Amino acid sequence: MRVILPQHLRTLAQVGSELQLEVDGPVTQRSVLDALEARYPMLRGTIRDQVTEQRRPFLRFFACEEDLSHEPPDAALPDAVASGAEPFIVIGAIAGG
């Protein structure tokens, strides 16, 4: 499956704009983030809290042009994401006024 990270996390992980991941079992937010943190341990704690596993403020999750940030972490991601046709996208939210 494909994952796209914001620039600051790409820099930390020293990767390009799109990552390829192997996810075991059902493809959910939790399984994708588990696989991402296992392959790139320097990202642990940057996308979700290490203790509570809650999404960090100012990060959003998107797939298939839908905001999945408030979906349950164990809900299945769209089939297009699981098949690799569409990426799972982590976006840094922008605040300001």
N, CA and C atoms as an extended XYZ file, in Angstrom:
291
Properties=species:S:1:pos:R:3:atomname:S:1:resname:S:1:resid:I:1 pbc="F F F"
N         0.828       -1.180        0.000 N   MET     1
C         0.000        0.000        0.000 CA  MET     1
C         0.867        1.234        0.000 C   MET     1
N         0.267        2.365       -0.362 N   ARG     2
C         1.005        3.624       -0.500 CA  ARG     2
C         0.641        4.584        0.623 C   ARG     2
N         1.653        5.294        1.129 N   VAL     3
C         1.462        6.284        2.183 CA  VAL     3
C         2.198        7.562        1.774 C   VAL     3
N         1.529        8.692        1.960 N   ILE     4
C         2.144        9.997        1.701 CA  ILE     4
C         2.202       10.749        3.029 C   ILE     4
N         3.380       11.275        3.338 N   LEU     5
C         3.605       11.998        4.593 CA  LEU     5
C         3.859       13.471        4.325 C   LEU     5
N         3.599       14.339        5.328 N   PRO     6
C         3.960       15.752        5.175 CA  PRO     6
C         5.484       15.907        5.188 C   PRO     6
N         5.950       17.020        4.673 N   GLN     7
C         7.384       17.252        4.493 CA  GLN     7
C         8.190       17.045        5.774 C   GLN     7
N         7.719       17.559        6.912 N   HIS     8
C         8.534       17.454        8.131 CA  HIS     8
C         8.721       15.994        8.561 C   HIS     8
N         7.739       15.136        8.310 N   LEU     9
C         7.892       13.721        8.656 CA  LEU     9
C         8.740       12.988        7.622 C   LEU     9
N         8.661       13.399        6.353 N   ARG    10
C         9.546       12.815        5.327 CA  ARG    10
C        10.997       13.125        5.648 C   ARG    10
N        11.251       14.351        6.083 N   THR    11
C        12.612       14.746        6.443 CA  THR    11
C        13.107       13.912        7.620 C   THR    11
N        12.280       13.747        8.633 N   LEU    12
C        12.654       12.961        9.806 CA  LEU    12
C        12.946       11.512        9.437 C   LEU    12
N        12.127       10.927        8.583 N   ALA    13
C        12.294        9.526        8.191 CA  ALA    13
C        13.295        9.355        7.047 C   ALA    13
N        13.728       10.467        6.458 N   GLN    14
C        14.658       10.462        5.328 CA  GLN    14
C        14.122        9.619        4.171 C   GLN    14
N        12.895        9.963        3.753 N   VAL    15
C        12.234        9.248        2.660 CA  VAL    15
C        11.721       10.243        1.629 C   VAL    15
N        11.299        9.721        0.493 N   GLY    16
C        10.727       10.533       -0.572 CA  GLY    16
C         9.271       10.853       -0.290 C   GLY    16
N         8.596       11.325       -1.317 N   SER    17
C         7.233       11.805       -1.136 CA  SER    17
C         6.215       10.698       -0.908 C   SER    17
N         6.494        9.483       -1.398 N   GLU    18
C         5.532        8.399       -1.242 CA  GLU    18
C         6.244        7.138       -0.764 C   GLU    18
N         5.659        6.483        0.228 N   LEU    19
C         6.229        5.263        0.779 CA  LEU    19
C         5.408        4.061        0.354 C   LEU    19
N         6.051        2.931        0.223 N   GLN    20
C         5.367        1.663       -0.017 CA  GLN    20
C         5.469        0.845        1.262 C   GLN    20
N         4.333        0.367        1.767 N   LEU    21
C         4.313       -0.423        3.006 CA  LEU    21
C         3.592       -1.738        2.787 C   LEU    21
N         4.046       -2.747        3.503 N   GLU    22
C         3.329       -4.010        3.582 CA  GLU    22
C         2.575       -3.988        4.906 C   GLU    22
N         1.270       -4.205        4.848 N   VAL    23
C         0.441       -4.191        6.050 CA  VAL    23
C        -0.134       -5.595        6.229 C   VAL    23
N         0.105       -6.174        7.402 N   ASP    24
C        -0.429       -7.497        7.707 CA  ASP    24
C        -1.860       -7.371        8.211 C   ASP    24
N        -2.716       -8.266        7.764 N   GLY    25
C        -4.089       -8.295        8.246 CA  GLY    25
C        -4.932       -7.204        7.609 C   GLY    25
N        -6.058       -6.879        8.255 N   PRO    26
C        -6.955       -5.851        7.712 CA  PRO    26
C        -6.247       -4.497        7.628 C   PRO    26
N        -6.539       -3.756        6.586 N   VAL    27
C        -5.920       -2.444        6.394 CA  VAL    27
C        -6.788       -1.400        7.089 C   VAL    27
N        -6.292       -0.940        8.251 N   THR    28
C        -6.965        0.065        9.066 CA  THR    28
C        -5.970        1.174        9.364 C   THR    28
N        -6.453        2.281        9.927 N   GLN    29
C        -5.513        3.335       10.337 CA  GLN    29
C        -4.476        2.759       11.301 C   GLN    29
N        -4.937        1.970       12.264 N   ARG    30
C        -4.020        1.414       13.260 CA  ARG    30
C        -2.969        0.516       12.604 C   ARG    30
N        -3.385       -0.373       11.705 N   SER    31
C        -2.422       -1.300       11.099 CA  SER    31
C        -1.442       -0.562       10.185 C   SER    31
N        -1.913        0.482        9.503 N   VAL    32
C        -1.024        1.276        8.654 CA  VAL    32
C         0.001        2.015        9.515 C   VAL    32
N        -0.463        2.653       10.588 N   LEU    33
C         0.464        3.391       11.455 CA  LEU    33
C         1.411        2.448       12.193 C   LEU    33
N         0.927        1.275       12.576 N   ASP    34
C         1.809        0.277       13.195 CA  ASP    34
C         2.926       -0.129       12.229 C   ASP    34
N         2.550       -0.403       10.967 N   ALA    35
C         3.538       -0.797        9.959 CA  ALA    35
C         4.511        0.339        9.673 C   ALA    35
N         3.993        1.566        9.611 N   LEU    36
C         4.832        2.737        9.363 CA  LEU    36
C         5.851        2.925       10.484 C   LEU    36
N         5.398        2.835       11.739 N   GLU    37
C         6.294        3.012       12.882 CA  GLU    37
C         7.279        1.849       13.021 C   GLU    37
N         6.880        0.652       12.617 N   ALA    38
C         7.801       -0.489       12.670 CA  ALA    38
C         8.927       -0.321       11.649 C   ALA    38
N         8.579        0.154       10.461 N   ARG    39
C         9.590        0.328        9.412 CA  ARG    39
C        10.428        1.588        9.619 C   ARG    39
N         9.819        2.616       10.178 N   TYR    40
C        10.503        3.896       10.415 CA  TYR    40
C        10.348        4.266       11.886 C   TYR    40
N        11.141        3.647       12.768 N   PRO    41
C        10.968        3.872       14.215 CA  PRO    41
C        11.157        5.320       14.647 C   PRO    41
N        11.848        6.120       13.842 N   MET    42
C        12.022        7.533       14.199 CA  MET    42
C        10.707        8.304       14.143 C   MET    42
N         9.664        7.707       13.559 N   LEU    43
C         8.353        8.356       13.487 CA  LEU    43
C         7.466        8.053       14.691 C   LEU    43
N         7.888        7.131       15.557 N   ARG    44
C         7.087        6.807       16.738 CA  ARG    44
C         6.876        8.055       17.578 C   ARG    44
N         5.623        8.304       17.896 N   GLY    45
C         5.288        9.463       18.720 CA  GLY    45
C         5.070       10.743       17.943 C   GLY    45
N         5.325       10.728       16.636 N   THR    46
C         5.154       11.949       15.853 CA  THR    46
C         3.767       12.051       15.226 C   THR    46
N         3.167       10.920       14.894 N   ILE    47
C         1.856       10.908       14.262 CA  ILE    47
C         0.761       10.657       15.293 C   ILE    47
N         1.075        9.832       16.261 N   ARG    48
C         0.130        9.531       17.349 CA  ARG    48
C         0.901        9.406       18.648 C   ARG    48
N         0.225        9.697       19.742 N   ASP    49
C         0.819        9.602       21.067 CA  ASP    49
C         1.238        8.162       21.317 C   ASP    49
N         2.435        7.958       21.870 N   GLN    50
C         2.948        6.605       22.095 CA  GLN    50
C         2.164        5.834       23.145 C   GLN    50
N         1.560        6.509       24.103 N   VAL    51
C         0.839        5.831       25.177 CA  VAL    51
C        -0.627        5.623       24.795 C   VAL    51
N        -1.304        6.688       24.403 N   THR    52
C        -2.745        6.599       24.122 CA  THR    52
C        -3.052        6.181       22.686 C   THR    52
N        -2.082        6.304       21.801 N   GLU    53
C        -2.230        6.049       20.372 CA  GLU    53
C        -3.256        6.966       19.707 C   GLU    53
N        -3.533        8.102       20.329 N   GLN    54
C        -4.430        9.107       19.752 CA  GLN    54
C        -3.661        9.925       18.711 C   GLN    54
N        -4.341       10.289       17.637 N   ARG    55
C        -3.751       11.119       16.591 CA  ARG    55
C        -3.269       12.431       17.199 C   ARG    55
N        -2.093       12.866       16.794 N   ARG    56
C        -1.548       14.138       17.271 CA  ARG    56
C        -2.387       15.298       16.725 C   ARG    56
N        -2.530       16.357       17.539 N   PRO    57
C        -3.229       17.547       17.036 CA  PRO    57
C        -2.498       18.089       15.802 C   PRO    57
N        -3.223       18.677       14.919 N   PHE    58
C        -2.697       19.292       13.702 CA  PHE    58
C        -2.222       18.292       12.661 C   PHE    58
N        -2.555       17.018       12.827 N   LEU    59
C        -2.347       16.030       11.769 CA  LEU    59
C        -3.707       15.476       11.384 C   LEU    59
N        -3.904       15.267       10.100 N   ARG    60
C        -5.166       14.738        9.586 CA  ARG    60
C        -4.854       13.547        8.685 C   ARG    60
N        -5.822       12.626        8.593 N   PHE    61
C        -5.690       11.454        7.739 CA  PHE    61
C        -6.720       11.544        6.616 C   PHE    61
N        -6.276       11.334        5.387 N   PHE    62
C        -7.159       11.370        4.227 CA  PHE    62
C        -6.934       10.143        3.359 C   PHE    62
N        -7.995        9.724        2.682 N   ALA    63
C        -7.924        8.674        1.666 CA  ALA    63
C        -9.133        8.826        0.763 C   ALA    63
N        -8.923        8.645       -0.516 N   CYS    64
C       -10.017        8.726       -1.497 CA  CYS    64
C       -10.786       10.037       -1.361 C   CYS    64
N       -10.055       11.125       -1.127 N   GLU    65
C       -10.625       12.469       -1.004 CA  GLU    65
C       -11.584       12.623        0.167 C   GLU    65
N       -11.443       11.783        1.180 N   GLU    66
C       -12.274       11.864        2.380 CA  GLU    66
C       -11.386       12.048        3.606 C   GLU    66
N       -11.839       12.893        4.527 N   ASP    67
C       -11.151       13.093        5.799 CA  ASP    67
C       -11.524       11.935        6.720 C   ASP    67
N       -10.537       11.126        7.070 N   LEU    68
C       -10.759        9.958        7.924 CA  LEU    68
C       -10.230       10.176        9.332 C   LEU    68
N        -9.899       11.408        9.652 N   SER    69
C        -9.247       11.729       10.925 CA  SER    69
C       -10.057       11.329       12.150 C   SER    69
N       -11.371       11.372       12.043 N   HIS    70
C       -12.209       11.076       13.208 CA  HIS    70
C       -12.855        9.691       13.134 C   HIS    70
N       -12.432        8.897       12.173 N   GLU    71
C       -12.922        7.522       12.074 CA  GLU    71
C       -12.241        6.672       13.143 C   GLU    71
N       -12.888        5.598       13.594 N   PRO    72
C       -12.239        4.713       14.569 CA  PRO    72
C       -10.955        4.120       13.989 C   PRO    72
N        -9.911        3.984       14.803 N   PRO    73
C        -8.625        3.498       14.286 CA  PRO    73
C        -8.675        2.083       13.723 C   PRO    73
N        -9.677        1.288       14.108 N   ASP    74
C        -9.765       -0.080       13.609 CA  ASP    74
C       -10.802       -0.249       12.505 C   ASP    74
N       -11.370        0.853       12.019 N   ALA    75
C       -12.297        0.786       10.886 CA  ALA    75
C       -11.487        0.505        9.620 C   ALA    75
N       -12.018       -0.342        8.765 N   ALA    76
C       -11.327       -0.683        7.517 CA  ALA    76
C       -11.190        0.559        6.639 C   ALA    76
N       -10.014        0.714        6.046 N   LEU    77
C        -9.809        1.792        5.082 CA  LEU    77
C       -10.437        1.377        3.754 C   LEU    77
N       -10.733        2.334        2.872 N   PRO    78
C       -11.346        1.996        1.585 CA  PRO    78
C       -10.530        0.948        0.813 C   PRO    78
N       -11.225        0.130        0.034 N   ASP    79
C       -10.572       -0.920       -0.757 CA  ASP    79
C        -9.494       -0.353       -1.677 C   ASP    79
N        -9.724        0.844       -2.212 N   ALA    80
C        -8.738        1.459       -3.110 CA  ALA    80
C        -7.418        1.723       -2.389 C   ALA    80
N        -7.473        1.986       -1.100 N   VAL    81
C        -6.255        2.199       -0.312 CA  VAL    81
C        -5.583        0.850       -0.057 C   VAL    81
N        -6.359       -0.134        0.346 N   ALA    82
C        -5.810       -1.465        0.635 CA  ALA    82
C        -5.149       -2.067       -0.599 C   ALA    82
N        -5.705       -1.818       -1.784 N   SER    83
C        -5.145       -2.384       -3.015 CA  SER    83
C        -3.954       -1.594       -3.541 C   SER    83
N        -3.749       -0.380       -3.025 N   GLY    84
C        -2.651        0.458       -3.486 CA  GLY    84
C        -3.033        1.404       -4.610 C   GLY    84
N        -4.305        1.372       -5.033 N   ALA    85
C        -4.750        2.263       -6.096 CA  ALA    85
C        -4.767        3.722       -5.632 C   ALA    85
N        -5.080        3.931       -4.361 N   GLU    86
C        -5.106        5.271       -3.761 CA  GLU    86
C        -4.207        5.268       -2.525 C   GLU    86
N        -3.539        6.391       -2.217 N   PRO    87
C        -2.676        6.437       -1.042 CA  PRO    87
C        -3.437        6.795        0.232 C   PRO    87
N        -2.859        6.407        1.363 N   PHE    88
C        -3.275        6.889        2.680 CA  PHE    88
C        -2.414        8.121        2.915 C   PHE    88
N        -3.037        9.256        3.179 N   ILE    89
C        -2.315       10.529        3.243 CA  ILE    89
C        -2.373       11.098        4.658 C   ILE    89
N        -1.210       11.451        5.185 N   VAL    90
C        -1.108       12.157        6.464 CA  VAL    90
C        -0.782       13.603        6.106 C   VAL    90
N        -1.621       14.519        6.570 N   ILE    91
C        -1.451       15.935        6.229 CA  ILE    91
C        -1.286       16.751        7.507 C   ILE    91
N        -0.358       17.656        7.498 N   GLY    92
C        -0.212       18.605        8.591 CA  GLY    92
C        -1.261       19.692        8.435 C   GLY    92
N        -2.143       19.839        9.421 N   ALA    93
C        -3.200       20.852        9.355 CA  ALA    93
C        -2.582       22.239        9.471 C   ALA    93
N        -3.238       23.196        8.861 N   ILE    94
C        -2.771       24.583        8.895 CA  ILE    94
C        -3.742       25.385        9.759 C   ILE    94
N        -3.200       26.107       10.726 N   ALA    95
C        -4.013       26.947       11.589 CA  ALA    95
C        -3.617       28.400       11.381 C   ALA    95
N        -4.524       29.258       11.628 N   GLY    96
C        -4.193       30.678       11.494 CA  GLY    96
C        -5.452       31.486       11.264 C   GLY    96
N        -5.285       32.727       11.090 N   GLY    97
C        -6.472       33.522       10.916 CA  GLY    97
C        -6.290       34.748       10.165 C   GLY    97
